[in-house]
Amino acid sequence: MNDNIKTLLICLATLVGTLAVVIAAFAIVVRYKTTARRRKIEQYGRESEARIDALLKKNFGDAAVFSGIYLPYLNTPDKHAEIDHLVITRSGVYVIEVKSHNGYIQSPDERNWWQTYNDKKIQFYNPIRQNNTHVKIVQEILKAEGQYNVPMYNIVVFTSHRVTFSKKHDNVIPTEGLVGYIRRVGKKNALSTSQVGRVRRAIAGKIVSGKDVARKHKRAIRNYK
C-alpha cells in the first residue's frame, strides 16, 4: 500500500471519527433541548393546575376537591389514569381536565385537535375524549362501591388567556368561567349529604400514590405521543 493510499485512509478514518463525534454531540443537544422544553411545559402545567386547585377549594371547600390523583382502571389494575381535579358536591361529580395550550385550537375530528402557535402546528389528543375516559373510570369505581346514578360532568379548562378556538364546545371553558359553570350545570341537591360522603370515601379509597406510579404514567404518555 503506497503512502498516498495510507494518507487517504487515515484522512477518511479521521473524518468518520469526527463525524461520529459531531452526530453524538448533536443528539445530546437535541435530547437536552427536548427534555428542557418538556420540563418547562410540565412545570407550566403544574402551575396552572395549582391555581385551579386553589380556586376550587376556595369556592367548594377542601373536602370536596381531589387534585392530581391517580385512579386505577378496574379491569387493568396496573394501569392508572391521572385526574387533574375532581369536585364532589351535592349536585354531582365534576371531572376536570386542565390544559395550558396557547394559540389557535382546531378540532377537526373526534380523535385529535390541532394547536397553531408561533407558526407551529402541533397535534394533541382531543381533551374532551381524554377526559371522558376519566369520567368512565370514576363511574366504574363508584358503581363497584355501590354508588349508582351519580351525576357526572366532563369539564375541560384552558387556563391561557392567549387561546382561541375554531369551534365552540359547551364544556370547554376558561379558568374564570369554571366556578360559575359548576354551579350552573349541576342539578341542585341531586345527592344527599350522606351519599356525598360515601362517594368521596369511595374515591379516596382508590387513589394510588407513589413516585413510581407517576413516573410510569408519564412514560406511558410520552411513548403514546
C-alpha positions in Angstrom: 0.0 0.0 0.0 1.6 3.3 -1.1 1.8 6.4 1.0 -1.0 8.2 -0.8 -3.5 5.4 -0.1 -2.4 5.3 3.5 -2.8 9.0 3.9 -6.2 8.8 2.3 -7.3 6.0 4.6 -6.1 8.0 7.6 -8.0 11.1 6.5 -11.1 9.0 5.9 -10.9 7.4 9.4 -10.3 10.8 10.9 -13.3 12.2 9.0 -15.5 9.3 10.1 -14.4 9.7 13.7 -15.1 13.5 13.7 -18.4 12.9 12.0 -19.4 10.4 14.7 -18.5 12.8 17.4 -20.5 15.6 15.8 -23.5 13.4 15.4 -23.3 12.3 19.0 -22.9 15.9 20.2 -25.9 16.9 18.1 -28.0 14.1 19.5 -27.1 15.1 23.1 -28.0 18.8 22.4 -31.4 17.8 20.8 -32.2 15.5 23.7 -31.2 18.2 26.2 -33.4 20.8 24.5 -36.3 18.4 24.2 -36.1 17.4 27.8 -35.8 21.1 28.9 -38.8 22.0 26.8 -40.8 19.1 28.1 -39.9 20.1 31.7 -40.8 23.7 31.1 -44.2 22.7 29.7 -44.8 20.3 32.6 -43.9 23.0 35.1 -46.3 25.4 33.4 -49.0 22.8 33.5 -48.3 22.1 37.3 -48.6 25.8 38.0 -51.9 26.0 36.1 -53.3 23.0 38.0 -52.2 24.6 41.3 -54.2 27.7 40.5 -57.2 25.7 39.6 -56.8 23.7 42.8 -56.8 26.9 44.9 -59.8 28.3 43.1 -61.9 25.1 43.6 -61.0 24.7 47.3 -61.8 28.4 47.9 -65.3 28.0 46.4 -66.2 24.4 47.3 -64.1 23.6 50.3 -61.0 21.3 50.7 -63.1 18.2 51.4 -64.9 18.5 48.1 -61.8 18.7 45.9 -59.3 16.0 44.8 -56.4 17.3 42.7 -53.6 15.5 40.9 -54.7 12.0 41.7 -54.1 8.6 40.1 -57.0 6.2 39.8 -56.8 2.6 38.6 -58.5 1.1 35.6 -60.6 -1.6 37.3 -60.1 -4.1 34.6 -56.4 -3.3 34.4 -55.2 -2.7 37.9 -51.6 -1.9 36.9 -52.8 0.9 34.6 -53.7 4.3 36.0 -55.3 7.5 34.9 -54.2 10.9 36.1 -57.2 13.0 37.1 -56.3 16.7 37.3 -59.3 17.6 39.5 -62.4 16.1 40.9 -65.1 18.2 42.6 -67.7 16.2 44.5 -70.7 18.1 45.8 -74.4 17.5 46.3 -75.0 18.4 42.6 -72.7 15.7 41.4 -69.2 14.8 40.4 -67.2 17.1 38.2 -64.2 15.6 36.4 -61.9 18.4 35.3 -59.0 18.2 32.7 -56.7 21.2 32.6 -54.9 22.4 29.5 -52.4 25.2 29.3 -52.2 25.5 25.5 -51.8 28.9 23.7 -52.8 29.9 20.2 -55.5 28.8 17.9 -57.1 25.4 18.6 -58.9 23.5 15.9 -61.0 20.4 16.5 -61.5 18.8 13.0 -62.3 15.3 14.2 -63.2 13.3 17.3 -59.7 12.0 18.0 -57.2 14.7 17.5 -57.1 18.5 17.9 -54.5 20.9 16.5 -52.7 23.8 18.2 -51.3 26.6 16.0 -48.9 28.8 17.9 -45.9 30.9 16.7 -46.2 29.4 13.2 -46.0 25.9 14.6 -48.8 23.4 14.3 -48.9 20.7 16.9 -51.4 17.8 17.2 -52.7 16.7 20.6 -55.4 14.2 21.7 -58.9 15.5 22.0 -59.1 16.6 25.7 -62.9 16.0 25.8 -62.4 12.4 24.7 -59.4 12.0 27.0 -61.5 13.3 30.0 -64.4 11.1 29.0 -62.2 8.1 29.7 -61.6 9.6 33.2 -65.3 10.1 33.7 -65.9 6.4 32.9 -63.1 5.3 35.3 -64.7 7.3 38.1 -68.2 5.9 37.3 -66.8 2.3 37.4 -65.2 2.9 40.8 -68.4 4.3 42.2 -70.6 1.5 40.8 -68.1 -1.1 42.2 -68.7 0.6 45.6 -72.5 0.6 45.2 -72.9 4.2 44.3 -75.3 4.4 41.3 -77.0 7.3 39.5 -74.4 9.8 40.5 -74.5 12.8 38.1 -71.1 13.1 36.3 -69.8 16.1 34.3 -66.9 16.3 31.9 -65.2 19.7 32.0 -62.1 20.8 30.1 -60.4 24.1 31.3 -58.0 26.1 29.2 -56.0 28.3 31.5 -54.3 30.6 29.0 -55.7 34.0 28.0 -54.0 33.6 24.7 -56.1 30.8 23.3 -58.9 30.8 20.7 -61.0 28.0 19.2 -62.3 27.2 15.8 -65.4 25.6 17.3 -67.3 26.2 20.5 -67.8 23.3 23.0 -70.1 23.9 25.9 -67.9 22.1 28.4 -64.6 23.7 27.2 -64.2 26.8 29.3 -61.7 29.3 30.6 -60.5 29.5 34.2 -62.7 32.4 35.1 -65.8 30.5 33.9 -65.1 27.3 35.9 -66.8 28.0 39.2 -69.9 29.6 37.6 -70.2 26.6 35.2 -70.1 24.1 38.0 -72.8 26.0 39.9 -74.9 26.4 36.8 -74.9 22.9 35.2 -75.3 20.7 38.2 -78.7 19.7 39.5 -79.1 21.1 43.0 -79.3 18.5 45.8 -79.1 15.6 43.3 -77.2 13.7 46.1 -77.9 13.5 49.8 -75.3 14.7 52.2 -74.6 11.1 53.3 -74.2 10.0 49.7 -71.7 12.8 49.0 -69.7 11.4 51.9 -69.9 7.9 50.6 -68.8 9.0 47.1 -65.9 10.9 48.5 -64.7 8.0 50.6 -65.1 5.6 47.6 -62.8 7.8 45.5 -60.3 8.4 48.3 -60.1 4.7 48.9 -59.0 4.0 45.3 -56.4 6.7 45.0 -53.0 5.3 44.2 -49.9 7.2 45.2 -46.2 7.0 44.9 -43.4 8.3 42.6 -43.3 5.0 40.7 -46.9 5.4 39.6 -46.4 9.0 38.4 -43.2 8.1 36.5 -44.8 5.1 34.9 -47.8 7.1 33.8 -45.7 10.0 32.4 -43.5 7.4 30.5 -46.7 5.9 29.0 -47.9 9.3 27.9 -44.6 10.2 26.2 -44.5 6.8 24.5 -48.0 7.3 23.2 -47.1 10.7 21.9 
